[in-house]
């Protein structure tokens, strides 16, 4: 999966998007803070390959993108919109292939701009990045080649505080940021950060109206934070493989950034610092039961503004822990839903 697989929908219900064989399942709260309904399949009976992406607009609607098998040895990208987590999503709609036809070229990423239009990104056959976006009048525009070389599979698409779309990619040359200079404009290459990156460890968080903070691990396992225009800041040793989950939340009246990850020892760990003040220091705190390798971690705020942490195992077991009604960010006991 790519993107925030745990979301809060427009009516405050939490929902999750779970890979399941040749499909994507959605589960959602029956009411905000209440019991969870059973899973339902996204996009009807159409089959898709594992590795979907999820993006969410300011309207709360979820946009899902996945590869779908077409003819033997070939695939095409498809898109679905989910307006309410507890309702059925729209059918998968074909949006094409970055090289017109062929097999899968890499996991997709999707961001939704301030106007509610999805922007889909994927590595192309030449090792660069291609994109396609929804048109204001409906339908999809043409595929565009954003160039590049040696791009690693993981792409991070995010909508900044200004409502403009940004894309972060990594390669042997470092981390490249592409961004819109104006709303609905083309994505242009920006700053290239000359740094070594452990593949598959990028994650991004909008930390102000003007800035997005990118988190990544270097080959030695040091977790770092970077905001374009500055230098990367070493934070602490990554607790485990893969990217961290990140969220802004208020702790004791202060705007804080909370990071979460499955540790190499198998438990969820959390670390927090004042937002954009990483020099204040971070340390990991363990929580919850042991999780199998490959388990995913996500964090979100619920309809009451409480922090909710979630874990998802490869076999689809979903666990949640909500913030206690007391100062700080202590969580209540983890529950399987």
C-alpha positions as CSV (number, residue, x, y, z in Angstrom):
1,X,0.0,0.0,0.0
2,X,1.1,3.6,-0.6
3,X,-0.5,6.6,1.2
4,X,-2.7,6.8,4.3
5,X,-4.5,3.5,4.5
6,X,-6.3,4.6,7.7
7,X,-8.4,7.7,7.1
8,X,-11.2,9.8,8.8
9,X,-14.1,10.3,6.3
10,X,-16.3,13.4,5.8
11,X,-18.7,12.3,8.5
12,X,-16.0,11.5,11.1
13,X,-16.1,7.7,10.6
14,X,-12.7,6.0,10.5
15,X,-12.0,3.7,7.6
16,X,-9.2,1.4,6.4
17,X,-8.3,0.0,3.0
18,X,-6.9,-3.5,3.2
19,X,-5.3,-5.5,0.4
20,X,-6.9,-8.9,0.0
21,X,-5.9,-11.3,-2.8
22,X,-7.0,-9.8,-6.1
23,X,-8.9,-6.9,-4.5
24,X,-9.0,-4.1,-2.0
25,X,-11.4,-4.3,1.0
26,X,-12.7,-1.3,3.0
27,X,-13.8,-1.5,6.6
28,X,-15.4,1.5,8.5
29,X,-16.9,2.5,11.8
30,X,-20.7,2.2,11.8
31,X,-20.7,5.5,13.6
32,X,-17.8,7.8,14.8
33,X,-16.2,6.0,17.7
34,X,-18.6,3.1,17.5
35,X,-18.3,-0.6,16.3
36,X,-16.8,-1.5,12.9
37,X,-18.8,-2.9,10.0
38,X,-17.6,-5.9,8.1
39,X,-15.4,-5.5,5.0
40,X,-16.7,-4.7,1.6
41,X,-14.8,-4.9,-1.7
42,X,-13.8,-1.7,-3.5
43,X,-14.7,-1.3,-7.1
44,X,-17.1,-4.1,-7.7
45,X,-16.0,-7.5,-9.0
46,X,-13.0,-6.2,-11.0
47,X,-9.7,-7.8,-10.0
48,X,-6.6,-5.7,-9.2
49,X,-3.0,-6.5,-8.4
50,X,-1.7,-6.0,-4.9
51,X,-0.1,-2.7,-4.2
52,X,-2.8,0.0,-4.2
53,X,-2.4,3.6,-3.3
54,X,-4.7,5.9,-1.3
55,X,-5.0,9.7,-1.3
56,X,-7.5,11.9,0.4
57,X,-8.7,15.4,-0.4
58,X,-9.8,18.2,1.8
59,X,-13.4,17.1,1.2
60,X,-12.5,13.8,2.9
61,X,-13.1,11.7,-0.2
62,X,-10.6,8.9,-0.7
63,X,-9.1,8.2,-4.1
64,X,-7.7,4.7,-4.8
65,X,-5.3,3.7,-7.6
66,X,-4.2,0.2,-8.5
67,X,-2.9,-1.9,-11.3
68,X,-5.4,-4.2,-13.1
69,X,-4.5,-7.1,-15.3
70,X,-5.6,-6.6,-18.9
71,X,-4.2,-9.1,-21.3
72,X,-1.6,-11.8,-20.4
73,X,1.6,-10.1,-19.4
74,X,0.2,-6.6,-19.4
75,X,-1.6,-4.3,-16.9
76,X,-3.2,-0.9,-16.7
77,X,-3.8,1.6,-13.9
78,X,-7.3,2.0,-12.6
79,X,-8.9,4.6,-10.2
80,X,-11.9,4.6,-7.8
81,X,-13.4,7.3,-5.6
82,X,-14.9,6.5,-2.2
83,X,-17.1,9.3,-0.9
84,X,-18.1,7.7,2.4
85,X,-16.1,4.9,4.1
86,X,-19.4,3.1,5.1
87,X,-20.8,3.2,1.5
88,X,-19.7,1.3,-1.6
89,X,-16.9,2.9,-3.7
90,X,-17.3,3.6,-7.4
91,X,-16.2,1.0,-9.9
92,X,-12.6,1.0,-11.0
93,X,-12.1,3.3,-14.0
94,X,-9.1,2.7,-16.4
95,X,-6.6,5.6,-16.6
96,X,-4.0,3.9,-18.8
97,X,-0.3,3.0,-18.7
98,X,2.7,5.4,-18.5
99,X,4.2,3.7,-21.5
100,X,0.9,3.2,-23.3
101,X,1.0,-0.6,-22.7
102,X,3.1,-3.2,-20.9
103,X,3.3,-4.8,-17.5
104,X,3.4,-3.0,-14.1
105,X,6.3,-0.5,-13.8
106,X,6.1,0.2,-10.1
107,X,3.7,1.0,-7.2
108,X,1.5,4.1,-7.9
109,X,1.1,7.1,-5.7
110,X,-1.8,9.5,-5.6
111,X,-2.4,13.0,-4.2
112,X,-5.6,15.1,-4.3
113,X,-5.3,18.8,-4.9
114,X,-7.4,21.6,-3.3
115,X,-10.0,21.3,-6.0
116,X,-10.5,17.6,-5.4
117,X,-8.7,16.4,-8.5
118,X,-6.5,13.2,-8.2
119,X,-2.9,13.3,-9.5
120,X,-1.5,9.8,-10.1
121,X,2.2,9.1,-10.3
122,X,4.1,6.0,-11.2
123,X,7.6,5.0,-12.2
124,X,7.8,4.4,-16.0
125,X,9.8,1.8,-18.0
126,X,12.7,4.2,-18.5
127,X,13.3,4.6,-14.7
128,X,11.7,8.1,-14.6
129,X,8.3,9.2,-13.4
130,X,5.1,9.7,-15.3
131,X,1.8,11.3,-14.1
132,X,-1.8,11.7,-15.1
133,X,-4.4,14.0,-13.5
134,X,-8.1,14.5,-13.5
135,X,-9.4,17.4,-15.5
136,X,-11.5,20.2,-14.1
137,X,-14.2,19.4,-16.6
138,X,-14.2,15.7,-15.8
139,X,-12.2,12.7,-17.1
140,X,-8.5,12.5,-17.3
141,X,-5.8,14.5,-19.0
142,X,-2.9,13.0,-21.0
143,X,0.0,11.2,-19.5
144,X,3.1,13.4,-18.9
145,X,6.7,12.3,-18.6
146,X,8.3,14.0,-15.6
147,X,11.7,12.6,-16.6
148,X,14.3,11.3,-14.2
149,X,16.5,8.2,-14.0
150,X,17.1,5.4,-11.7
151,X,14.1,6.2,-9.6
152,X,13.4,3.9,-6.8
153,X,10.0,2.2,-6.6
154,X,8.6,4.2,-3.7
155,X,7.0,7.5,-4.7
156,X,5.6,9.9,-2.1
157,X,2.8,12.3,-3.3
158,X,1.4,14.9,-1.0
159,X,-0.7,18.0,-1.1
160,X,1.0,20.8,0.7
161,X,-0.7,23.3,3.0
162,X,-1.1,25.7,0.0
163,X,-3.2,23.0,-1.8
164,X,-0.5,22.4,-4.4
165,X,0.8,18.9,-5.2
166,X,4.3,17.8,-4.4
167,X,6.2,14.6,-5.3
168,X,9.2,13.1,-3.6
169,X,11.4,10.4,-5.1
170,X,14.7,8.9,-4.3
171,X,17.6,7.5,-6.4
172,X,21.3,6.9,-6.2
173,X,21.6,10.7,-6.7
174,X,19.6,11.5,-3.6
175,X,16.1,12.8,-3.0
176,X,14.3,14.9,-5.6
177,X,11.3,17.2,-5.0
178,X,8.9,18.1,-7.8
179,X,6.2,20.6,-7.1
180,X,3.5,22.8,-8.6
181,X,4.5,26.4,-8.7
182,X,0.8,27.5,-9.2
183,X,-2.5,25.6,-8.6
184,X,-3.2,23.1,-11.4
185,X,0.2,23.8,-12.9
186,X,2.8,21.3,-14.1
187,X,5.1,19.7,-11.6
188,X,8.6,21.1,-12.0
189,X,11.8,19.7,-10.6
190,X,13.0,21.5,-7.5
191,X,15.8,20.9,-5.0
192,X,17.9,17.7,-5.3
193,X,19.1,16.7,-1.8
194,X,22.5,14.9,-2.2
195,X,22.0,12.2,0.4
196,X,22.0,8.5,0.6
197,X,18.6,6.9,1.3
198,X,17.6,3.5,2.4
199,X,15.0,2.4,-0.2
200,X,11.4,2.3,0.8
201,X,11.7,4.6,3.9
202,X,10.2,7.9,2.6
203,X,7.2,9.5,4.3
204,X,5.9,13.0,4.3
205,X,3.9,15.3,6.6
206,X,2.6,18.7,6.0
207,X,3.9,20.7,8.9
208,X,2.8,24.2,8.0
209,X,1.0,26.1,5.3
210,X,4.4,26.7,3.6
211,X,6.3,23.5,4.3
212,X,6.3,19.8,4.1
213,X,8.7,17.7,6.2
214,X,10.1,14.5,4.6
215,X,11.3,11.7,6.8
216,X,13.7,9.0,5.6
217,X,16.3,6.6,6.8
218,X,19.9,6.5,5.6
219,X,21.7,3.2,4.8
220,X,23.1,3.1,8.4
221,X,19.5,3.2,9.8
222,X,19.5,6.8,11.0
223,X,16.0,8.4,10.7
224,X,16.3,12.0,9.3
225,X,13.9,14.9,8.7
226,X,14.3,17.3,5.7
227,X,12.4,20.4,4.6
228,X,13.3,21.9,1.2
229,X,15.6,24.8,1.5
230,X,17.4,23.4,4.6
231,X,19.7,20.6,5.6
232,X,18.5,17.2,6.7
233,X,18.4,16.7,10.5
234,X,19.3,13.4,12.1
235,X,16.6,12.4,14.6
236,X,17.2,9.0,16.1
237,X,17.9,5.5,14.9
238,X,15.0,4.0,13.0
239,X,13.2,1.4,15.1
240,X,12.6,-0.9,12.2
241,X,12.4,-1.2,8.4
242,X,10.1,0.8,6.2
243,X,8.7,4.3,6.5
244,X,7.4,5.9,9.7
245,X,3.8,7.0,10.1
246,X,3.6,10.7,11.0
247,X,0.8,13.0,12.2
248,X,0.5,16.5,13.8
249,X,-1.3,16.6,17.0
250,X,-1.8,18.9,20.0
251,X,-0.1,17.8,23.2
252,X,-0.5,19.9,26.3
253,X,-1.5,22.8,24.1
254,X,1.6,22.5,21.8
255,X,1.7,21.6,18.2
256,X,3.6,18.3,18.0
257,X,4.7,15.8,15.4
258,X,4.2,12.1,16.4
259,X,6.1,9.3,14.6
260,X,5.1,5.7,14.8
261,X,6.8,2.5,13.5
262,X,6.9,-1.2,13.9
263,X,10.2,-1.9,15.7
264,X,12.6,-4.7,14.7
265,X,11.5,-6.3,18.0
266,X,7.9,-6.5,16.8
267,X,6.1,-3.8,18.9
268,X,4.8,-0.4,17.9
269,X,7.0,2.5,19.0
270,X,6.2,6.2,19.2
271,X,8.3,9.3,19.3
272,X,7.2,13.0,19.5
273,X,8.7,16.5,19.3
274,X,7.4,20.0,18.8
275,X,6.5,20.4,15.1
276,X,9.5,21.5,13.0
277,X,11.6,21.6,16.2
278,X,13.3,18.2,15.9
279,X,16.4,19.5,17.7
280,X,14.4,19.2,20.9
281,X,15.1,15.5,20.7
282,X,13.0,12.3,20.3
283,X,13.0,8.9,21.8
284,X,11.0,5.8,21.1
285,X,8.4,4.4,23.5
286,X,6.9,0.9,23.0
287,X,3.2,0.1,23.0
288,X,0.9,-2.8,22.2
289,X,1.5,-6.5,21.6
290,X,4.1,-8.2,19.4
291,X,3.3,-7.9,15.7
292,X,4.5,-10.2,12.9
293,X,7.0,-9.0,10.3
294,X,5.4,-6.9,7.6
295,X,2.7,-5.4,9.9
296,X,1.8,-1.9,9.0
297,X,1.2,1.0,11.4
298,X,-0.9,4.2,10.9
299,X,-2.0,7.1,13.0
300,X,-5.0,9.5,12.6
301,X,-7.2,11.8,14.7
302,X,-10.8,10.7,15.2
303,X,-14.0,12.8,15.2
304,X,-13.4,13.9,18.8
305,X,-9.8,14.9,18.1
306,X,-8.3,11.9,19.9
307,X,-5.2,10.2,18.5
308,X,-5.9,6.7,17.1
309,X,-3.2,4.3,16.2
310,X,-3.8,1.2,14.1
311,X,-1.9,-1.9,13.0
312,X,-2.6,-4.2,10.2
313,X,-1.0,-7.6,9.7
314,X,-0.5,-9.4,6.4
315,X,-3.5,-11.7,7.2
316,X,-5.8,-8.7,7.7
317,X,-6.0,-8.5,11.5
318,X,-6.8,-4.9,12.4
319,X,-6.0,-3.5,15.9
320,X,-6.7,0.0,17.3
321,X,-5.7,2.0,20.3
322,X,-7.3,5.4,21.2
323,X,-5.8,8.2,23.2
324,X,-6.8,8.2,26.8
325,X,-8.9,11.1,28.1
326,X,-6.0,12.6,30.1
327,X,-3.0,14.9,29.5
328,X,-0.3,13.6,27.1
329,X,-0.6,11.0,24.4
330,X,-1.0,7.8,26.4
331,X,-3.1,5.2,24.6
332,X,-5.7,2.9,26.0
333,X,-5.4,-0.9,25.6
334,X,-5.2,-2.2,22.0
335,X,-8.3,-3.8,20.7
336,X,-8.9,-6.2,17.7
337,X,-11.7,-5.0,15.5
